[in-house]
């Protein structure tokens, strides 16, 4: 059901139907209002069909921005902390005297919290842009929690890589990298939206309220930077993990090479004495068996000493 927060004079009011007289009005649309979107928006101003389309089909779009003479519409996406949850979209239309928020895929705790804050503190008198700021601030705070969660998962993986470098961490690293890449794919265009909202070229923010938008844009920039740093850190972690695995394989191959090299003299001696020639010297010698074992041991020991000396020198 659509909910209306509006100001008359210097008073802030709440209603569940269209106010008869209002200086400024904030209209919030939830999933039950999908059939009323066109009616509500066109009652405020003559909206371009693309604005209605983006409101109704927001889930299929990345965050975007549409600029008209009478209003600016944009969409933001809230990335969930759990990858099993779906992304929730929140659409905005802001004009000089009106604000529309639409979350047609589900209820929005961010909008509900902002509405209570505006009503309890009678803030509609500060301008419709101040109500917009309250919603944006809650949105960025939720994104900050998401970024902190990604950072905690990254730090956990980093500690595991240092403590257990040869454990199979590739599924966890790749899963977190997919999450981070998906978040960065959404946050990049959102950052551009916040940059426009704080600029002096944006006509629907009052001069006295512009510092609030500069502050929330700065917070958004911090979130974008943090996610990008995690993405870059994961790329470096993949390289480090691959290098560690290569080093482990090299160690195994080095050990197998030493074993095969040391066994080569013994194999050669055994093959010589196993040729079954009738007139072979020492073939029927009483101590031939022990002599051949001793010879294999001495030659292998000499080769081991020679390899150690070469390793120290080289």
VEXKOL-745987 format. One line per field, with one value per residue (C-alpha): residue number from 1; residue in three letters; y, z, x. Coordinates in pm, whole numbers, plus 50000, padded with zeros to 5 digits. Example, Ala and Ser with C-alpha at 12.3 -4.5 7.8 and 13.67 -1.06 7.14 Angstrom:
# residues 2
pos 1  2
code ALA  SER
py 49550  49894
pz 50780  50714
px 51230  51367
//
This chain:
# residues 314
pos 1  2  3  4  5  6  7  8  9  10  11  12  13  14  15  16  17  18  19  20  21  22  23  24  25  26  27  28  29  30  31  32  33  34  35  36  37  38  39  40  41  42  43  44  45  46  47  48  49  50  51  52  53  54  55  56  57  58  59  60  61  62  63  64  65  66  67  68  69  70  71  72  73  74  75  76  77  78  79  80  81  82  83  84  85  86  87  88  89  90  91  92  93  94  95  96  97  98  99  100  101  102  103  104  105  106  107  108  109  110  111  112  113  114  115  116  117  118  119  120  121  122  123  124  125  126  127  128  129  130  131  132  133  134  135  136  137  138  139  140  141  142  143  144  145  146  147  148  149  150  151  152  153  154  155  156  157  158  159  160  161  162  163  164  165  166  167  168  169  170  171  172  173  174  175  176  177  178  179  180  181  182  183  184  185  186  187  188  189  190  191  192  193  194  195  196  197  198  199  200  201  202  203  204  205  206  207  208  209  210  211  212  213  214  215  216  217  218  219  220  221  222  223  224  225  226  227  228  229  230  231  232  233  234  235  236  237  238  239  240  241  242  243  244  245  246  247  248  249  250  251  252  253  254  255  256  257  258  259  260  261  262  263  264  265  266  267  268  269  270  271  272  273  274  275  276  277  278  279  280  281  282  283  284  285  286  287  288  289  290  291  292  293  294  295  296  297  298  299  300  301  302  303  304  305  306  307  308  309  310  311  312  313  314
code UNK  UNK  UNK  UNK  UNK  UNK  UNK  UNK  UNK  UNK  UNK  UNK  UNK  UNK  UNK  UNK  UNK  UNK  UNK  UNK  UNK  UNK  UNK  UNK  UNK  UNK  UNK  UNK  UNK  UNK  UNK  UNK  UNK  UNK  UNK  UNK  UNK  UNK  UNK  UNK  UNK  UNK  UNK  UNK  UNK  UNK  UNK  UNK  UNK  UNK  UNK  UNK  UNK  UNK  UNK  UNK  UNK  UNK  UNK  UNK  UNK  UNK  UNK  UNK  UNK  UNK  UNK  UNK  UNK  UNK  UNK  UNK  UNK  UNK  UNK  UNK  UNK  UNK  UNK  UNK  UNK  UNK  UNK  UNK  UNK  UNK  UNK  UNK  UNK  UNK  UNK  UNK  UNK  UNK  UNK  UNK  UNK  UNK  UNK  UNK  UNK  UNK  UNK  UNK  UNK  UNK  UNK  UNK  UNK  UNK  UNK  UNK  UNK  UNK  UNK  UNK  UNK  UNK  UNK  UNK  UNK  UNK  UNK  UNK  UNK  UNK  UNK  UNK  UNK  UNK  UNK  UNK  UNK  UNK  UNK  UNK  UNK  UNK  UNK  UNK  UNK  UNK  UNK  UNK  UNK  UNK  UNK  UNK  UNK  UNK  UNK  UNK  UNK  UNK  UNK  UNK  UNK  UNK  UNK  UNK  UNK  UNK  UNK  UNK  UNK  UNK  UNK  UNK  UNK  UNK  UNK  UNK  UNK  UNK  UNK  UNK  UNK  UNK  UNK  UNK  UNK  UNK  UNK  UNK  UNK  UNK  UNK  UNK  UNK  UNK  UNK  UNK  UNK  UNK  UNK  UNK  UNK  UNK  UNK  UNK  UNK  UNK  UNK  UNK  UNK  UNK  UNK  UNK  UNK  UNK  UNK  UNK  UNK  UNK  UNK  UNK  UNK  UNK  UNK  UNK  UNK  UNK  UNK  UNK  UNK  UNK  UNK  UNK  UNK  UNK  UNK  UNK  UNK  UNK  UNK  UNK  UNK  UNK  UNK  UNK  UNK  UNK  UNK  UNK  UNK  UNK  UNK  UNK  UNK  UNK  UNK  UNK  UNK  UNK  UNK  UNK  UNK  UNK  UNK  UNK  UNK  UNK  UNK  UNK  UNK  UNK  UNK  UNK  UNK  UNK  UNK  UNK  UNK  UNK  UNK  UNK  UNK  UNK  UNK  UNK  UNK  UNK  UNK  UNK  UNK  UNK  UNK  UNK  UNK  UNK  UNK  UNK  UNK  UNK  UNK  UNK  UNK  UNK  UNK  UNK  UNK  UNK  UNK  UNK  UNK  UNK  UNK  UNK  UNK  UNK  UNK  UNK  UNK  UNK
py 50000  50346  50559  50938  51165  51530  51878  52151  52478  52375  52050  51694  51449  51085  50937  50623  50814  51106  51427  51693  51977  51944  52166  51867  51497  51172  50871  50519  50232  49867  49543  49587  49914  49770  49839  50200  50307  50480  50659  50783  50906  51079  51257  51421  51507  51390  51109  50958  50597  50480  50602  50380  50092  50116  50130  49817  49621  49746  49397  49338  49653  49768  50092  50367  50732  50914  51295  51495  51862  51813  51518  51282  50909  50654  50305  50162  49801  49666  49377  49114  48992  48629  48520  48300  48609  48803  49161  49413  49717  50058  50314  50691  50980  51319  51659  51998  51923  51545  51222  50874  50563  50226  49880  49656  49333  49334  49545  49781  49821  50111  50314  50225  50341  50665  50735  50689  50917  51190  51166  51156  51460  51652  51684  51738  52110  52085  52001  51692  51651  51598  51299  51169  51204  50997  50706  50730  50736  50416  50254  50336  50214  49877  49861  49936  49631  49422  49552  49480  49124  49073  49214  48973  48677  48801  48832  48481  48338  48532  48387  48035  48079  48181  47906  47624  47724  47379  47323  47336  47689  47747  47692  47948  48201  48172  48194  48514  48654  48598  48777  49069  49099  49099  49368  49581  49542  49708  49960  50126  50282  50358  50561  50767  50836  50964  51184  51353  51398  51587  51812  52168  52071  51863  52102  51927  51965  52289  52467  52435  52057  51991  51910  51613  51472  51538  51340  51043  51047  51033  50732  50566  50627  50454  50149  50134  50168  49898  49649  49730  49675  49336  49247  49342  49159  48844  48864  48880  48595  48378  48449  48371  48050  47938  48014  47814  47518  47539  47546  47239  47054  47158  47020  46688  46668  46758  46480  46226  46329  46273  45932  45824  45956  45777  45452  45464  45323  45042  44960  44961  44730  44495  44481  44398  44108  43987  43929  43547  43500  43167  43299  43616  43710  43693  43539  43238  43426  43349  43718  43848  43928  44136  44295  44411  44556  44735  44871  44999  45169  45335  45466  45601  45766  45928  46062  46204  46378  46514  46658  46824  46982  47114  47252  47442  47587  47669
pz 50000  49908  50204  50200  50413  50340  50479  50514  50637  50887  50993  50884  50834  50740  50536  50344  50075  49855  50065  49959  50009  50051  50002  49955  49941  49970  49824  49899  49677  49777  49583  49626  49429  49106  48918  49044  48947  48622  48783  49082  48881  48610  48878  48990  48646  48285  48309  48017  47945  48018  48377  48428  48254  48483  48789  48686  48550  48781  48879  48526  48522  48679  48880  48633  48601  48383  48373  48274  48302  48594  48773  48796  48835  48937  49075  49344  49436  49785  49780  50043  50297  50224  49862  49884  49917  49611  49530  49627  49408  49524  49268  49316  49137  49280  49179  49344  49556  49546  49608  49500  49639  49494  49611  49403  49473  49850  50163  50244  50601  50488  50364  50673  50906  50711  50712  51090  51138  50918  51090  51446  51386  51157  50889  50579  50647  50567  50207  50003  49939  50311  50304  50005  50205  50492  50257  50082  50414  50524  50190  50216  50578  50462  50183  50439  50641  50323  50251  50609  50575  50255  50428  50722  50483  50300  50624  50729  50398  50428  50774  50651  50357  50590  50847  50605  50270  50118  50202  49912  49951  49583  49611  49894  49717  49388  49563  49746  49426  49246  49527  49515  49136  49145  49416  49222  48907  49092  49305  49018  48857  49200  49280  48966  49080  49417  49249  49049  49354  49543  49251  49214  48874  49041  49056  49315  49619  49815  49874  50254  50224  49976  50250  50354  50002  49988  50312  50189  49855  50049  50247  49923  49776  50081  50023  49653  49736  50004  49767  49495  49741  49838  49469  49408  49724  49606  49272  49459  49685  49380  49252  49593  49627  49277  49355  49679  49499  49231  49498  49663  49331  49272  49613  49539  49199  49354  49613  49349  49133  49423  49498  49134  49101  49416  49307  48965  49078  49272  48971  48744  48972  49016  48642  48576  48823  48694  48333  48388  48191  48276  48296  48497  48751  49118  49026  49253  49513  49871  49967  49632  49764  50057  49835  49584  49862  50015  49674  49612  49953  49913  49563  49669  49977  49766  49524  49815  49956  49613  49568  49912  49838  49504  49669  49930  49668  49420
px 50000  50130  50232  50256  50471  50402  50440  50181  50321  50585  50420  50500  50212  50161  49875  49783  49595  49683  49696  49447  49695  50071  50374  50605  50521  50717  50536  50658  50540  50567  50492  50115  50130  50274  49948  49937  50288  50191  49896  50099  50397  50192  49991  50315  50451  50446  50701  50885  50778  51134  51097  50791  50965  51267  51044  50854  51151  51424  51539  51675  51889  52212  52187  52103  52005  51747  51741  51432  51341  51101  51261  51554  51498  51757  51778  52006  52068  52124  52370  52282  52536  52450  52511  52199  51977  51866  51963  51696  51635  51521  51403  51378  51210  51297  51162  51150  50844  50811  51000  50894  51060  50962  51067  50844  51033  50980  50956  51243  51364  51582  51284  51080  51358  51406  51031  51006  51308  51157  50818  50952  51171  50930  51198  50983  51003  51376  51293  51216  51588  51645  51407  51604  51924  51783  51703  52041  52226  52050  52129  52500  52509  52369  52629  52900  52790  52811  53163  53272  53139  53340  53647  53607  53582  53893  54091  53983  54103  54428  54497  54416  54652  54935  54871  54789  54942  54901  54534  54289  54151  54075  53693  53668  53891  53700  53360  53460  53607  53276  53091  53332  53320  52938  52939  53187  52974  52685  52873  53060  52748  52601  52911  52850  52492  52611  52871  52594  52370  52641  52739  52618  52471  52201  51902  51685  51912  51901  52228  52201  52146  52427  52686  52468  52489  52863  52898  52693  52881  53209  53080  52973  53319  53470  53249  53343  53713  53695  53531  53785  54070  53923  53894  54258  54366  54189  54369  54700  54586  54516  54867  55020  54816  54918  55282  55267  55112  55382  55651  55501  55497  55858  55958  55790  55958  56295  56256  56154  56450  56691  56539  56559  56916  57031  56867  57033  57377  57209  56993  57297  57499  57203  57145  57513  57515  57183  57291  57324  57647  57813  58170  58101  58375  58271  57935  57995  58201  58097  58075  57949  57599  57729  57991  57729  57507  57805  57901  57547  57538  57879  57806  57464  57619  57891  57629  57426  57735  57821  57469  57480  57818  57692  57378  57582  57813  57543
//
